[in-house]
Amino acid sequence: MWFDNAVIYQIYPLGLCGAPRQNDGVQAHRILRVKEWAAHIRELGATCVLFNPVFESDAHGYDTRDYNRLDCRLGTKEDFQQVCAALHEAGLKVMLDGVLNHVGRGFWAFRDVQEKKWDSPYKDWFHISFDGDTGYHDGFWYEAWEGCYELVKLNLKNQAVREHLFDAIRGWVRDYDIDGLRLDVAYCLDLDFLAALRELANTVKPEFVLMGETLHGDYNRWMNDRACHAVTNYECYKGLYSSFNTGNMHEIAYSLNRQFGNEQWCLYTGKHPMSFLDNHDVTRIASILTDKNCLKPAYGLLFGMPGVPAVYYGSEWGIEGEKKSGDDALRPAIETPEHNELTDWITALAGARTESPALCSGSYRNILVQPKQLIFERRCGDDRVLVAINADSQPYHAHFDAQAGMAVDIITGDAHDFGGGSELEPYSCHFWKTE
């Protein structure tokens, strides 16, 4: 499946395009800005663009009003068709954010229930009790997502709801030729609904991908033949930045071996969850790292570990943003992309990964784990790559059995002789392809 070898570039379009935080009802053709980013995204080495919500919503996109209409703050259907066509012409896949668990209070069917109460034909689209109420004083209680009453939970066991959502997805494929979905809060989705959605994905387009947002627990619950193809790897997200900040590479090495190692108890060997250093919901990696010199080895670890790496717009040149400062800090408006040494580094990493079967699909084995150094092996058939990380400000001489004499760093093209061990420069990352 194409997703297994992908490099994801994530965009929060309402933010990047500078849309008002609340839906003002004024149509503006802001989404066309993304067309100007296509060359940058492709040159970065990404192979797929993941859009966070684009459809008509009350405010931030996760409070949908209409699944069949592009958010007026972003433009028209024709505008987004142009954008998707430009991305496809640049050789990029396109994924959308499927917000299927809940809708906004402005959702047309919920508005009908507000008006007609128990006489509404859509009352069973939601989990409603006319014996209760909420702080909005609608005259009825309804189940909300995690107690947030701006987000009205859909009744995904209702066949009419399913058909409405599935028809919308078919329309997205027809109108925008999308290649997959990120499923918002997939960990909340009814598993029978998820199985039906997988059946749809298997038929709507060849290799149509479902990638679910999951946080904790056994990801195999949502990543299997009757659910998502892949999920978000939040366990390793925490381990990535924490291992650098605490000088404890044992943390991420343990997680990676637990998930992808060769032992029978390893959880996700052979699977491809999406890995990331930051996204639209968390503090930017350039803000959360206590030592900014660790940015390059952190991205090296992201692209060297198992899974599908994702880069969040703006982070490829190191912009900062803290979650405590609110959504605007995490989802800023940016007119045009920038470029610096970090961008060049990520480009090199993406190119190295894309060309290596071992880095895309290979096994995982820890070779050397120290507080600030980590070396592990990725292997796929005859393709063997050693990923070496030094998160220290000092050089480190690594003694280990490389099981090879010579290697080539596929990032830089430099030859390397393992005789006598390996010297790791400060704040460095190497992808050694062994002979």
C-alpha positions as CSV (number, residue, x, y, z in Angstrom):
1,M,0.0,0.0,0.0
2,W,1.3,3.4,-0.9
3,F,0.8,4.7,2.6
4,D,3.4,2.4,4.0
5,N,6.2,4.2,2.0
6,A,4.7,7.7,2.4
7,V,6.1,10.9,3.9
8,I,3.1,13.0,5.2
9,Y,2.9,16.7,5.1
10,Q,0.1,18.0,7.4
11,I,-1.7,21.2,6.9
12,Y,-4.4,22.8,9.1
13,P,-6.0,24.8,6.3
14,L,-8.2,27.2,8.4
15,G,-5.0,28.2,10.2
16,L,-2.5,28.3,7.3
17,C,-4.9,30.2,5.1
18,G,-5.7,32.8,7.8
19,A,-9.5,32.1,8.1
20,P,-11.5,33.8,10.9
21,R,-11.7,31.7,14.0
22,Q,-15.5,31.8,13.9
23,N,-17.5,31.1,10.7
24,D,-18.5,34.6,9.6
25,G,-20.5,33.3,6.6
26,V,-18.3,35.3,4.2
27,Q,-17.0,33.3,1.3
28,A,-13.3,33.9,0.5
29,H,-11.0,31.9,-1.8
30,R,-8.3,31.3,0.9
31,I,-7.7,27.6,0.1
32,L,-6.1,28.6,-3.2
33,R,-3.0,29.7,-1.2
34,V,-2.1,26.0,-0.9
35,K,-1.5,25.7,-4.6
36,E,1.5,27.9,-4.1
37,W,2.9,25.4,-1.6
38,A,2.8,22.4,-3.9
39,A,6.3,22.8,-5.2
40,H,7.7,23.3,-1.7
41,I,6.0,20.2,-0.3
42,R,7.2,18.1,-3.1
43,E,10.8,19.4,-2.9
44,L,10.7,18.7,0.8
45,G,10.4,15.0,-0.1
46,A,6.8,14.6,1.1
47,T,4.6,12.2,-0.9
48,C,1.1,13.0,0.6
49,V,-0.7,16.1,1.9
50,L,-3.0,15.5,4.9
51,F,-5.6,18.3,5.3
52,N,-7.2,18.9,8.6
53,P,-10.9,19.8,8.3
54,V,-12.0,21.7,5.2
55,F,-15.8,21.3,5.3
56,E,-18.4,23.9,6.6
57,S,-18.2,24.2,10.3
58,D,-19.0,26.5,13.2
59,A,-15.5,27.4,14.1
60,H,-12.4,25.2,14.1
61,G,-13.5,22.6,11.6
62,Y,-14.1,19.7,14.0
63,D,-17.7,21.1,14.6
64,T,-19.1,20.3,11.2
65,R,-22.2,22.0,9.8
66,D,-22.2,20.3,6.4
67,Y,-20.1,17.4,5.1
68,N,-21.0,18.2,1.5
69,R,-19.9,21.9,1.4
70,L,-16.4,23.4,1.6
71,D,-16.1,25.8,4.4
72,C,-17.0,29.2,3.0
73,R,-14.0,30.8,4.8
74,L,-11.8,28.6,2.6
75,G,-13.6,29.0,-0.7
76,T,-15.7,26.9,-3.1
77,K,-15.7,23.3,-4.2
78,E,-14.1,24.4,-7.4
79,D,-11.3,26.1,-5.5
80,F,-10.5,23.0,-3.6
81,Q,-10.7,20.9,-6.8
82,Q,-8.0,23.2,-8.2
83,V,-5.9,22.6,-5.1
84,C,-6.2,18.9,-5.1
85,A,-5.5,18.7,-8.8
86,A,-2.4,20.8,-8.4
87,L,-1.2,18.5,-5.6
88,H,-1.9,15.4,-7.6
89,E,-0.1,16.9,-10.6
90,A,2.9,17.4,-8.3
91,G,2.9,13.7,-7.6
92,L,1.3,14.0,-4.1
93,K,-1.5,12.0,-2.6
94,V,-4.3,13.8,-0.7
95,M,-5.9,12.8,2.5
96,L,-8.7,14.6,4.3
97,D,-9.7,14.7,8.0
98,G,-12.8,12.6,8.5
99,V,-14.6,14.1,11.5
100,L,-17.3,11.3,11.8
101,N,-17.8,10.9,15.5
102,H,-19.5,14.2,16.2
103,V,-20.8,17.4,14.5
104,G,-21.2,21.1,15.5
105,R,-24.4,22.6,17.0
106,G,-24.8,24.2,13.6
107,F,-25.2,20.9,11.8
108,W,-28.3,21.0,9.7
109,A,-29.9,17.9,11.2
110,F,-29.2,19.0,14.8
111,R,-30.8,22.4,14.0
112,D,-33.9,20.5,12.9
113,V,-34.1,18.8,16.3
114,Q,-33.6,22.1,18.1
115,E,-36.6,23.4,16.2
116,K,-39.0,20.4,16.2
117,K,-37.8,18.5,19.2
118,W,-39.3,15.0,19.3
119,D,-41.1,15.7,16.0
120,S,-37.9,15.9,14.1
121,P,-37.1,12.9,11.8
122,Y,-33.5,13.3,12.8
123,K,-33.8,13.0,16.6
124,D,-32.4,9.4,16.4
125,W,-29.3,10.7,14.6
126,F,-28.0,11.7,18.0
127,H,-28.1,10.4,21.6
128,I,-30.9,12.5,23.0
129,S,-33.1,12.6,26.1
130,F,-36.0,14.9,26.2
131,D,-36.1,14.5,30.0
132,G,-32.9,16.5,30.5
133,D,-31.1,19.6,29.3
134,T,-27.6,21.1,28.8
135,G,-26.1,24.5,29.5
136,Y,-27.4,25.6,26.1
137,H,-31.0,25.1,27.3
138,D,-32.2,23.4,24.1
139,G,-34.9,21.7,26.1
140,F,-33.2,18.3,25.8
141,W,-30.0,16.6,26.8
142,Y,-27.6,15.2,24.2
143,E,-24.4,13.2,24.4
144,A,-21.3,15.3,23.5
145,W,-17.7,14.4,22.7
146,E,-16.0,14.1,26.1
147,G,-18.4,16.5,27.7
148,C,-17.8,19.3,25.2
149,Y,-21.3,20.4,24.3
150,E,-20.2,22.3,21.2
151,L,-19.6,18.9,19.7
152,V,-22.7,16.7,19.3
153,K,-22.1,13.0,19.2
154,L,-23.6,11.2,16.2
155,N,-25.5,7.9,16.6
156,L,-23.2,5.8,14.4
157,K,-25.4,2.8,14.9
158,N,-28.2,4.6,13.0
159,Q,-28.2,3.4,9.4
160,A,-29.4,6.7,8.0
161,V,-26.4,8.4,9.7
162,R,-24.0,5.9,8.3
163,E,-25.4,6.3,4.8
164,H,-25.2,10.1,5.1
165,L,-21.5,9.9,6.1
166,F,-20.6,7.2,3.5
167,D,-22.3,9.2,0.8
168,A,-20.3,12.2,1.8
169,I,-17.0,10.2,1.6
170,R,-18.0,8.9,-1.9
171,G,-18.6,12.5,-2.9
172,W,-15.1,13.5,-1.6
173,V,-13.6,10.8,-3.7
174,R,-15.7,11.8,-6.8
175,D,-15.1,15.6,-6.4
176,Y,-11.5,15.8,-5.1
177,D,-10.1,12.4,-6.0
178,I,-8.8,11.9,-2.4
179,D,-6.6,9.0,-1.5
180,G,-7.6,8.4,2.1
181,L,-8.9,9.8,5.4
182,R,-7.5,10.6,8.8
183,L,-10.2,9.6,11.2
184,D,-10.6,12.1,14.0
185,V,-10.9,10.5,17.5
186,A,-10.9,7.1,16.0
187,Y,-10.6,5.7,19.5
188,C,-14.2,6.9,20.1
189,L,-15.7,5.4,16.9
190,D,-18.1,2.5,17.2
191,L,-16.2,-0.6,16.1
192,D,-19.1,-1.9,14.0
193,F,-19.2,1.5,12.2
194,L,-15.4,1.3,11.8
195,A,-15.7,-2.1,10.2
196,A,-18.4,-0.9,7.8
197,L,-16.2,2.1,7.0
198,R,-13.3,-0.2,6.2
199,E,-15.6,-2.1,3.8
200,L,-16.4,1.2,2.1
201,A,-12.7,2.0,1.9
202,N,-11.9,-1.3,0.2
203,T,-14.3,-0.5,-2.6
204,V,-14.4,3.3,-3.1
205,K,-10.9,3.5,-4.6
206,P,-7.8,1.2,-4.9
207,E,-5.6,1.5,-1.8
208,F,-7.9,4.0,-0.1
209,V,-6.3,4.6,3.3
210,L,-7.9,4.9,6.7
211,M,-5.5,6.4,9.3
212,G,-7.1,6.7,12.8
213,E,-6.3,9.1,15.6
214,T,-5.5,7.1,18.7
215,L,-3.8,8.1,21.9
216,H,-3.3,5.2,24.4
217,G,-4.0,1.5,24.7
218,D,-3.4,-1.4,22.3
219,Y,-3.5,0.2,18.8
220,N,-4.4,-3.2,17.3
221,R,-7.9,-2.5,18.6
222,W,-8.3,0.1,15.8
223,M,-5.6,-1.1,13.4
224,N,-6.6,-4.4,11.8
225,D,-8.4,-5.8,8.8
226,R,-11.8,-4.6,10.1
227,A,-10.7,-1.1,11.1
228,C,-7.9,1.3,10.2
229,H,-4.9,0.5,8.1
230,A,-2.8,2.7,10.4
231,V,-3.1,4.9,13.5
232,T,-1.3,7.8,15.1
233,N,1.6,6.7,17.3
234,Y,1.2,8.9,20.4
235,E,3.2,6.6,22.5
236,C,6.3,7.2,20.5
237,Y,5.5,10.9,20.1
238,K,6.0,11.3,23.9
239,G,9.0,9.1,23.8
240,L,10.7,11.1,21.0
241,Y,10.8,14.5,22.7
242,S,11.1,13.2,26.2
243,S,14.1,11.0,25.4
244,F,16.0,14.1,24.1
245,N,14.8,16.4,27.0
246,T,15.7,14.0,29.7
247,G,18.9,12.5,28.2
248,N,17.3,9.1,28.3
249,M,17.3,7.3,25.0
250,H,16.3,4.1,26.9
251,E,12.7,5.5,26.8
252,I,12.2,5.7,23.1
253,A,14.3,2.5,22.5
254,Y,12.0,0.6,24.9
255,S,8.9,1.9,23.1
256,L,10.3,1.1,19.6
257,N,11.3,-2.4,20.6
258,R,8.0,-3.0,22.4
259,Q,6.1,-2.0,19.3
260,F,8.3,-3.2,16.4
261,G,10.9,-5.6,17.7
262,N,11.3,-9.3,16.7
263,E,10.0,-10.9,19.8
264,Q,6.6,-12.6,19.7
265,W,5.1,-10.1,22.2
266,C,6.0,-7.1,20.2
267,L,2.7,-5.3,19.2
268,Y,2.9,-3.8,15.8
269,T,5.7,-5.5,13.9
270,G,5.1,-5.2,10.2
271,K,2.5,-2.4,10.6
272,H,2.9,1.3,9.7
273,P,1.5,3.7,12.3
274,M,2.0,7.5,11.6
275,S,4.8,9.0,13.7
276,F,5.3,12.7,14.3
277,L,7.2,15.2,16.4
278,D,4.3,17.7,16.5
279,N,0.9,18.4,15.0
280,H,-2.1,20.8,15.3
281,D,-2.9,19.6,18.8
282,V,0.5,19.7,20.6
283,T,3.3,22.1,21.3
284,R,5.7,22.5,18.3
285,I,8.9,20.4,18.5
286,A,11.1,23.6,18.3
287,S,9.3,24.9,21.5
288,I,9.2,21.6,23.5
289,L,12.9,20.7,23.0
290,T,15.0,22.1,25.8
291,D,18.1,22.0,23.7
292,K,17.3,23.3,20.2
293,N,20.4,21.6,18.8
294,C,18.5,18.3,19.1
295,L,16.1,19.3,16.3
296,K,18.2,17.6,13.6
297,P,18.8,14.3,15.5
298,A,15.1,14.3,16.5
299,Y,14.0,14.5,12.9
300,G,16.6,11.9,12.1
301,L,15.1,9.5,14.6
302,L,11.6,10.3,13.3
303,F,12.6,9.3,9.7
304,G,14.7,6.3,10.8
305,M,12.2,4.6,13.1
306,P,9.4,2.3,11.9
307,G,6.2,3.9,10.9
308,V,5.2,6.7,8.4
309,P,6.8,10.0,9.3
310,A,4.7,13.2,9.3
311,V,5.9,16.8,9.1
312,Y,3.5,19.6,10.3
313,Y,3.5,22.8,8.2
314,G,6.1,25.3,9.3
315,S,8.0,22.9,11.5
316,E,10.3,22.1,8.6
317,W,12.0,25.4,9.2
318,G,11.6,25.4,12.9
319,I,8.7,27.7,13.8
320,E,7.7,27.6,17.5
321,G,4.3,27.5,19.2
322,E,3.1,26.3,22.6
323,K,-0.2,24.6,23.3
324,K,-0.8,26.8,26.4
325,S,-0.9,29.8,24.1
326,G,-4.0,28.5,22.3
327,D,-4.9,27.3,18.8
328,D,-3.6,30.4,17.0
329,A,-0.1,29.6,18.3
330,L,-0.3,26.0,17.0
331,R,-2.1,26.7,13.8
332,P,-0.7,30.0,12.4
333,A,-1.4,31.8,9.2
334,I,1.6,31.6,6.8
335,E,1.6,33.3,3.5
336,T,4.5,31.5,1.9
337,P,6.8,28.7,3.0
338,E,10.4,29.4,4.3
339,H,13.6,27.5,3.9
340,N,16.7,27.0,6.0
341,E,19.2,24.4,7.1
342,L,16.6,22.4,8.9
343,T,14.5,22.2,5.8
344,D,17.5,20.9,3.8
345,W,18.1,18.3,6.5
346,I,14.5,17.1,6.5
347,T,14.6,17.0,2.7
348,A,17.7,14.7,2.8
349,L,16.1,12.5,5.4
350,A,12.9,12.1,3.3
351,G,14.9,11.2,0.3
352,A,17.0,8.7,2.1
353,R,13.9,7.0,3.6
354,T,12.0,6.9,0.4
355,E,14.8,5.1,-1.4
356,S,15.4,2.5,1.3
357,P,13.2,-0.6,1.7
358,A,14.7,-1.1,5.1
359,L,13.7,2.3,6.4
360,C,10.2,2.0,4.9
361,S,9.3,-1.5,5.9
362,G,12.3,-3.1,7.6
363,S,12.5,-4.9,11.0
364,Y,13.7,-3.2,14.1
365,R,16.5,-4.2,16.5
366,N,18.3,-2.2,19.2
367,I,22.1,-2.4,18.9
368,L,23.4,0.2,21.3
369,V,21.4,2.2,23.9
370,Q,23.0,4.8,26.1
371,P,21.5,7.8,27.9
372,K,22.2,10.1,24.9
373,Q,23.0,7.7,22.1
374,L,20.9,5.2,20.2
375,I,21.9,2.8,17.4
376,F,19.4,0.4,15.9
377,E,19.1,-1.8,12.8
378,R,16.5,-1.7,10.1
379,R,16.5,-4.6,7.7
380,C,14.4,-5.7,4.7
381,G,15.9,-8.6,2.8
382,D,19.4,-7.6,1.7
383,D,18.8,-4.0,2.5
384,R,20.3,-3.2,6.0
385,V,20.5,0.3,7.5
386,L,22.0,1.2,10.9
387,V,20.4,4.4,12.3
388,A,22.8,6.1,14.8
389,I,21.7,9.1,17.0
390,N,23.9,11.2,19.2
391,A,21.9,13.7,21.3
392,D,25.0,14.9,23.2
393,S,26.9,18.2,22.8
394,Q,30.1,16.0,22.9
395,P,31.4,13.5,20.4
396,Y,30.7,9.8,21.3
397,H,32.8,6.8,20.4
398,A,30.4,3.9,19.9
399,H,31.7,0.4,20.4
400,F,29.4,-2.2,18.9
401,D,29.3,-5.2,16.6
402,A,28.2,-3.7,13.3
403,Q,28.5,-7.1,11.5
404,A,30.0,-5.2,8.6
405,G,33.2,-3.6,7.6
406,M,32.2,-0.8,5.3
407,A,29.0,1.3,5.0
408,V,27.7,4.4,3.2
409,D,25.7,7.1,4.9
410,I,22.7,7.3,2.6
411,I,22.0,10.9,3.9
412,T,25.4,12.3,3.0
413,G,26.9,9.7,0.6
414,D,30.0,9.5,2.8
415,A,31.8,6.1,3.2
416,H,32.3,4.7,6.7
417,D,34.6,2.1,8.1
418,F,33.4,0.3,11.2
419,G,36.8,-1.0,12.1
420,G,37.5,0.1,15.7
421,G,34.0,1.4,16.3
422,S,32.2,4.5,15.2
423,E,32.7,8.2,16.0
424,L,29.4,10.0,16.5
425,E,29.6,13.8,16.1
426,P,27.7,16.1,18.5
427,Y,24.0,16.3,17.8
428,S,24.2,14.0,14.8
429,C,22.3,11.3,13.0
430,H,23.6,8.8,10.5
431,F,21.8,6.3,8.2
432,W,24.5,3.7,7.4
433,K,23.7,1.3,4.7
434,T,26.0,-1.7,5.3
435,E,27.7,-3.9,2.8
